[in-house]
Amino acid sequence: MQAPPSTPATPQYQSFPEVGGDSNSLEKLKALRLPTLAHKSFLDVGCNEGFFCGYALHDGASRAVGLDASPLYIERARRRFPAAEFLCQSWDTLPAAGFDVILLASSLHYAADQAALITRLMQLLNPDGTLVLELGVSTERCKQWVQVDRSMDVRSYPTWPLLSDILQPYAWKVIGNSVSQRGDPVPRHVLHITRRKPLVYLLMQASGSGKSSVAGSLLVPAGVPVISGDKVLTQIAAGHLEAPAELKALLGPDLDHTRLDDSYRKIFQAGLLAPLLQLWQATAGGGSFALDAYIPEERREEVVACMIAAGYLVVTLTMSGMTGLEPRGHRHSSAQNYFDGLQNPVMQHPDHSPPALSRALPFSGTVGFVDSVTVDDRFVKVVGWAVQTNGVAAQWLDLCIDGVSAQHQHVAKSPRPDLQKRLHLNYDQVGFRITIPTPATLVQTNLALRVEVYAGESAASATRLWSIPAHNVPDQLPF
């Protein structure tokens, strides 16, 4: 329980439940809209009796420091809020840097050099810190200091054009009006001020989606350096760009420029994202830049998080209206299916009925088997077979891991003369091999139990195929 102060012997400025003051502290607190203070450090310059330090502790601040030149106010503050730190000194002597939020309320006009005080306070902030500034701003339109005759003295107040000049090095936002006090000569406003961060524009979609067009037509004319991720990889492989040995070795001197998407996946799987990000930033000179590079979708959030951790303000650009290149496996699968269809008139002309089987198959729907599941650092490969009741290979196949359909599936058919003979089929192309890039987050424990293949004439009619060891397979299959 915080002990209330004794009856004040001097005019009361801050307001508390048991004593009113010249300032409506509660309404001012609401107007300030302080950032969340949980686990943060807070400094109030000109803290008076510590009202805002007390709030910082209430909001979960790990440290609350108040500074005021009045011994009387500091004594009262220490009695009210013993968990806070209070320094009896002027702002000529500020504490060491390392604050997340700094408050300067109702006192900037007392500084001999107001711009210099703002600069010094900004230097005390942590990189993501905020200076909350409450001050009077003159409504004059000229860029100047306006001398205002108050009841007790004459003070200088900036106009908005002058204040904008002073704050030009920073990012700042007018939060709104503050609470008016008796005798205010100029209206009060609340500003939140932060350090400017370099921007990074991330264009991470697939090749052919319009990344380079957007960069060339929008960002280059605006003076934003555009870093080509593909060019950086090429320069590393050719030895024209200094890079960590692990990155050079992974890319190798014979980099395949048509398979750079695979190179990116290798980099992520090897845990080399951080050095690659550093190379991109260094190539841009450390300032704002745009990155034009294909990033696998499952890794994009990781890239964003790393850029934020590196101190960038991230702008993620996505394009619509152009269709990017399909993954290589999709086109390979389509080509293979076409070739298979040349050998299988039913697949080439699905509207035609298949030639009659010499013997009706003893099942309905689709039957098949998953023979093997193999994994290496590049691919997951699933081999098996599937036959429809009309004697042709399953027209639709889907590989699922842990119940989720895998992305970028490459399906190739393969001959199974043993099944053709056993089932008296007209064709032997009823085997399959499904290949996907090995997901970086894949856990291989009990993978054979977690892999499922669904097959059928269409997605709507597909059924799960038998497998070992996922099923307790009977001695005799149902045919």
C-alpha positions in Angstrom: 0.0 0.0 0.0 1.5 3.3 -1.1 1.5 6.0 1.6 -0.2 9.2 0.6 1.8 12.4 1.0 1.3 14.9 3.7 -0.7 18.1 3.1 1.2 19.9 0.4 3.0 23.1 1.4 3.3 24.3 -2.2 0.8 24.4 -5.1 -0.3 20.9 -6.2 0.3 20.1 -9.9 -0.5 16.5 -10.4 -3.8 15.1 -9.3 -4.4 12.0 -7.2 -7.5 10.4 -5.8 -7.0 12.2 -2.4 -5.8 15.5 -3.7 -6.5 17.6 -6.8 -4.0 19.6 -8.7 -3.6 22.1 -11.6 -3.2 19.2 -14.0 -6.0 16.6 -14.5 -3.5 13.7 -14.4 -5.9 10.9 -15.3 -7.3 12.6 -18.4 -3.7 13.5 -19.4 -2.7 9.9 -19.1 -5.5 8.9 -21.3 -4.6 11.6 -23.9 -0.9 10.5 -23.9 -1.9 7.0 -25.2 1.4 5.5 -23.9 2.7 2.4 -25.6 2.3 -0.8 -23.7 4.9 -0.9 -20.9 4.9 -4.5 -19.9 8.5 -5.7 -19.5 9.8 -2.3 -20.7 11.9 0.4 -19.2 10.2 3.8 -18.7 11.7 7.3 -18.0 9.6 10.4 -17.1 11.6 13.6 -17.5 10.0 16.2 -15.3 8.1 13.6 -13.3 6.7 15.8 -10.6 5.2 13.5 -7.9 5.6 10.4 -10.1 2.0 9.8 -11.3 3.2 8.4 -14.7 5.9 6.3 -13.1 3.3 4.7 -10.9 1.2 4.0 -14.0 4.2 2.4 -15.7 4.7 0.0 -12.8 0.9 -0.7 -12.9 1.2 -1.6 -16.6 4.0 -4.1 -16.0 7.2 -2.0 -16.6 10.4 -3.7 -15.6 11.8 -0.4 -14.6 10.3 3.1 -14.0 12.6 6.1 -13.5 11.4 9.6 -12.7 13.6 12.8 -13.0 12.8 16.2 -11.5 14.8 19.1 -10.1 12.4 19.7 -7.2 13.5 17.9 -3.9 10.0 18.3 -2.6 8.3 16.6 -5.5 11.0 13.8 -5.6 10.5 13.1 -1.8 6.7 12.8 -2.4 7.2 10.6 -5.4 9.5 8.2 -3.5 6.9 7.9 -0.7 4.1 7.3 -3.2 5.9 4.8 -5.4 8.8 3.1 -3.6 9.2 0.5 -6.4 10.2 3.2 -8.9 13.5 5.1 -9.1 13.5 8.9 -8.6 16.4 11.2 -9.4 16.5 14.7 -8.0 18.4 16.5 -10.8 17.7 18.6 -13.9 17.7 17.3 -17.5 21.2 18.7 -17.9 22.2 15.4 -16.3 20.3 12.6 -17.9 20.5 8.9 -16.9 22.3 6.4 -19.2 20.7 5.2 -22.4 18.5 2.1 -22.5 14.9 3.1 -22.2 11.9 1.8 -24.2 9.6 4.7 -23.5 10.5 8.2 -22.5 7.9 10.8 -21.5 8.4 14.6 -21.7 5.1 16.2 -20.7 4.3 19.9 -20.2 7.9 21.0 -19.9 9.7 21.3 -23.3 9.1 25.1 -23.3 11.4 25.4 -20.2 14.4 24.1 -22.1 17.0 26.6 -23.2 17.5 24.6 -26.4 14.4 22.6 -27.1 15.6 20.9 -30.3 18.8 19.8 -28.5 16.8 18.3 -25.6 14.7 16.3 -28.1 17.9 15.0 -29.7 19.4 14.0 -26.4 16.2 12.1 -25.3 16.1 10.3 -28.6 19.6 9.1 -28.0 18.5 7.5 -24.7 16.0 5.3 -26.5 16.5 1.7 -27.4 16.3 1.0 -31.2 12.5 0.4 -31.1 11.8 2.9 -28.3 9.3 5.8 -28.3 9.5 9.4 -27.1 6.1 10.6 -26.0 6.1 14.3 -26.2 3.4 16.6 -24.9 3.9 20.2 -25.8 2.3 23.5 -26.9 2.5 24.3 -30.6 1.8 27.8 -31.9 -0.8 28.2 -34.6 1.4 30.7 -36.6 2.1 29.5 -40.1 5.7 30.7 -40.4 8.7 28.5 -39.5 9.7 30.2 -36.3 9.8 30.2 -32.5 6.9 32.3 -31.1 7.4 34.2 -27.9 4.4 33.8 -25.7 3.7 36.1 -22.7 2.4 33.8 -20.0 1.1 35.1 -16.6 4.4 34.2 -14.9 7.0 34.5 -17.7 7.7 34.5 -21.4 8.4 31.2 -23.2 9.1 30.1 -26.7 6.8 27.7 -28.6 7.5 26.2 -32.0 5.1 26.5 -34.9 4.1 23.3 -36.8 6.5 24.1 -39.7 9.4 24.6 -37.3 8.5 21.5 -35.3 8.4 19.5 -38.5 11.9 20.6 -39.3 13.1 19.7 -35.8 11.6 16.2 -36.1 12.6 15.6 -39.7 15.3 13.0 -38.7 12.7 10.8 -36.9 9.4 9.1 -37.6 6.6 10.8 -35.7 2.9 10.9 -35.5 0.5 13.4 -33.9 -1.6 11.3 -31.5 -4.1 14.0 -30.7 -4.9 17.0 -28.5 -3.8 16.9 -24.9 -5.8 18.1 -21.9 -6.1 21.9 -21.7 -5.1 23.5 -18.4 -6.0 26.8 -16.9 -4.2 29.7 -18.5 -2.7 27.7 -21.4 -1.5 30.2 -24.0 -1.3 27.7 -26.9 -3.0 24.4 -27.6 -1.3 21.3 -26.3 -0.7 18.2 -28.5 0.7 14.7 -28.0 3.3 13.2 -30.4 4.9 9.8 -30.5 8.4 9.9 -31.9 10.6 7.0 -33.0 13.8 6.5 -34.8 13.5 6.1 -38.6 14.2 2.6 -39.8 15.5 1.6 -43.2 12.8 0.0 -45.4 13.0 -3.3 -47.1 10.5 -4.1 -49.8 10.2 -7.9 -50.1 9.2 -9.3 -53.5 9.3 -13.1 -52.8 6.8 -14.7 -55.2 7.6 -17.3 -57.9 9.4 -16.4 -61.1 7.1 -14.9 -63.7 4.8 -13.3 -61.1 5.8 -9.8 -62.0 8.4 -9.1 -59.3 11.0 -7.5 -61.6 8.3 -5.5 -63.4 7.1 -4.0 -60.2 10.6 -3.2 -59.0 11.6 -1.6 -62.3 8.4 0.5 -62.8 7.8 1.5 -59.1 10.9 1.2 -56.9 13.8 2.1 -59.2 12.2 5.4 -60.3 11.8 6.2 -56.6 15.5 5.7 -56.0 15.2 2.4 -54.1 18.1 0.1 -54.7 16.8 -3.3 -56.0 18.8 -6.4 -55.1 18.4 -9.4 -57.3 18.6 -12.5 -55.2 19.4 -14.6 -58.2 22.3 -12.3 -59.2 23.7 -12.5 -55.7 23.7 -16.3 -55.9 25.4 -16.2 -59.3 28.1 -13.8 -58.1 28.8 -16.0 -55.1 29.1 -19.1 -57.2 31.4 -17.4 -59.7 33.6 -16.0 -56.9 32.7 -12.4 -57.7 31.2 -11.8 -54.3 32.8 -12.6 -51.0 30.7 -15.0 -49.0 31.1 -17.5 -46.1 32.8 -20.7 -47.2 29.8 -22.8 -46.4 27.6 -20.8 -48.7 30.2 -21.0 -51.5 30.5 -24.7 -51.1 26.8 -25.3 -51.1 26.3 -23.3 -54.4 29.4 -24.7 -56.1 31.1 -23.3 -59.2 28.6 -25.2 -61.5 25.4 -23.4 -60.3 22.4 -24.4 -62.4 20.8 -21.1 -63.2 17.6 -22.8 -64.3 17.2 -24.4 -60.8 17.8 -21.5 -58.5 14.6 -22.3 -56.6 16.3 -25.6 -55.5 19.4 -23.6 -54.5 17.3 -21.4 -52.2 15.8 -24.5 -50.6 19.3 -25.9 -50.0 20.4 -22.7 -48.4 17.4 -22.8 -46.0 17.9 -26.4 -45.2 21.6 -25.8 -44.4 20.7 -23.0 -42.0 22.5 -20.4 -44.1 19.7 -17.8 -44.3 21.5 -15.4 -41.9 24.7 -15.0 -43.9 22.7 -14.7 -47.1 20.6 -11.9 -45.5 23.8 -10.1 -44.5 25.0 -10.3 -48.1 21.8 -8.8 -49.4 22.0 -6.0 -46.8 25.7 -5.3 -47.6 25.0 -5.2 -51.3 22.3 -2.5 -50.6 24.8 -0.5 -48.6 23.0 -0.9 -45.3 20.1 1.4 -46.1 16.6 0.9 -47.6 16.4 -1.5 -50.5 14.1 -3.9 -52.3 14.7 -7.6 -52.5 13.7 -9.4 -55.7 14.2 -13.1 -54.9 12.1 -16.2 -55.0 11.6 -17.4 -51.4 9.7 -20.7 -50.8 6.4 -19.9 -49.3 7.0 -21.9 -46.1 10.1 -19.7 -45.5 8.8 -16.2 -46.1 7.7 -15.5 -42.5 11.2 -16.5 -41.4 12.7 -14.0 -43.9 10.4 -11.3 -42.6 11.2 -12.0 -39.0 15.0 -11.9 -39.7 14.6 -8.5 -41.5 12.7 -7.1 -38.5 15.4 -8.4 -36.1 18.0 -6.7 -38.3 16.2 -3.3 -37.7 14.2 -2.9 -40.9 10.7 -1.8 -41.4 9.3 -4.6 -43.7 7.0 -4.0 -46.6 5.8 -7.2 -48.2 4.6 -6.8 -51.8 2.4 -9.3 -53.5 1.3 -9.2 -57.1 -1.9 -10.4 -58.7 -2.8 -10.5 -62.4 0.2 -12.6 -63.6 0.6 -16.3 -63.2 4.1 -17.3 -62.0 5.9 -20.3 -63.3 4.6 -23.5 -61.9 7.0 -25.6 -59.9 9.2 -27.7 -62.1 7.7 -30.9 -60.7 4.2 -29.9 -61.9 5.3 -29.5 -65.5 7.4 -32.7 -65.4 4.3 -34.6 -64.1 2.1 -33.2 -66.9 4.7 -34.1 -69.5 5.0 -37.6 -68.1 1.3 -38.1 -68.1 1.1 -36.9 -71.7 3.7 -39.4 -72.7 2.0 -42.2 -70.8 -1.2 -41.3 -72.5 0.4 -41.9 -75.9 0.8 -45.5 -74.8 -2.6 -45.7 -73.2 -5.5 -44.6 -75.5 -7.8 -44.5 -72.6 -5.7 -41.8 -70.9 -5.3 -39.9 -74.1 -9.0 -39.9 -74.9 -10.8 -40.2 -71.5 -14.2 -39.9 -73.2 -13.6 -43.3 -74.8 -14.5 -46.4 -73.0 -11.5 -48.7 -72.3 -11.2 -51.9 -74.2 -13.1 -54.7 -72.5 -11.0 -56.7 -70.0 -10.5 -60.4 -70.6 -11.6 -61.0 -67.0 -13.7 -58.7 -64.8 -11.7 -57.4 -61.8 -13.0 -58.7 -58.4 -13.3 -55.2 -56.8 -15.1 -51.9 -57.3 -13.6 -48.4 -57.2 -9.8 -48.2 -56.9 -7.3 -50.7 -55.3 -3.6 -50.2 -54.8 -0.6 -50.4 -52.5 2.1 -48.1 -51.2 5.3 -50.2 -51.6 8.0 -47.8 -50.2 8.7 -44.4 -48.7 12.2 -43.0 -48.9 13.6 -39.7 -47.8 16.9 -37.8 -48.3 17.9 -34.2 -47.9 16.3 -33.3 -51.2 13.2 -35.4 -51.8 10.5 -37.6 -50.3 9.7 -40.4 -52.8 6.7 -42.7 -52.5 6.4 -45.8 -54.8 3.3 -48.0 -55.3 0.5 -48.9 -57.7 -3.2 -48.2 -58.1 -5.8 -49.8 -60.5 -9.3 -48.7 -61.2 -12.1 -51.2 -61.7 -12.0 -50.5 -65.5 -8.4 -51.8 -65.6 -6.5 -48.6 -66.0 -4.2 -46.6 -63.7 -5.8 -44.3 -61.1 -6.4 -40.9 -62.8 -6.0 -38.9 -59.6 -3.3 -39.4 -56.9 -2.6 -37.3 -53.8 0.3 -37.7 -51.3 -0.5 -36.6 -47.7 1.8 -36.4 -44.7 0.1 -36.2 -41.3 -3.2 -35.7 -43.0 -2.1 -32.7 -45.1 -1.8 -32.8 -48.9 1.9 -32.2 -49.8 2.8 -29.3 -52.1 4.6 -29.5 -55.5 3.8 -33.2 -56.1 5.5 -34.7 -59.1 3.7 -37.9 -60.2 5.3 -40.3 -62.7 3.7 -43.5 -63.9 5.8 -46.7 -64.1 5.2 -50.2 -65.7 4.0 -53.1 -63.5 4.0 -56.1 -65.7 3.5 -58.3 -62.7 0.2 -56.7 -62.0 -0.7 -56.7 -65.7 -0.2 -60.5 -65.7 -1.9 -61.1 -62.4 -5.0 -59.0 -63.1 -5.1 -59.7 -66.9 -4.9 -55.9 -67.7 -4.6 -54.5 -71.1 -1.8 -52.1 -69.9 1.1 -52.3 -67.5 1.3 -48.6 -66.7 -0.4 -48.8 -63.3 2.6 -48.1 -61.1 3.4 -44.7 -59.7 6.2 -42.7 -58.2 5.3 -39.5 -56.3 8.2 -37.1 -55.5 8.1 -33.9 -53.4 10.9 -31.6 -52.2 11.8 -32.6 -48.6 10.1 -30.0 -46.4 12.6 -28.2 -44.1 10.3 -28.8 -41.1 9.7 -32.5 -41.9 10.1 -34.8 -38.9 11.1 -38.2 -40.2 10.2 -40.2 -37.1 7.7 -42.9 -38.0 7.3 -41.3 -41.4 6.1 -44.5 -43.1 3.2 -44.6 -40.7 2.3 -41.0 -41.4 2.4 -41.1 -45.2 -0.9 -41.7 -47.0 -1.7 -41.9 -50.7 -5.2 -41.4 -52.0 -6.1 -42.6 -55.5 -9.2 -42.8 -57.7 -10.9 -41.6 -60.9 -11.2 -38.1 -59.3 -10.7 -36.4 -55.9 -14.3 -37.0 -55.0 -14.0 -40.8 -55.5 -10.5 -41.3 -54.2 -9.8 -43.9 -51.5 -6.7 -44.5 -49.3 -4.3 -47.1 -50.6 -3.0 -50.0 -48.6 0.5 -49.7 -47.2 3.0 -51.3 -44.9 3.4 -50.7 -42.0 0.4 -48.4 -41.8 -2.0 -51.2 -42.3 -2.3 -54.7 -40.9 -2.4 -56.2 -44.4 -4.2 -59.5 -44.8 -2.5 -62.6 -46.2 -4.6 -62.3 -49.4 -5.5 -59.0 -51.0 -9.2 -58.8 -52.2 -8.5 -60.2 -55.7 
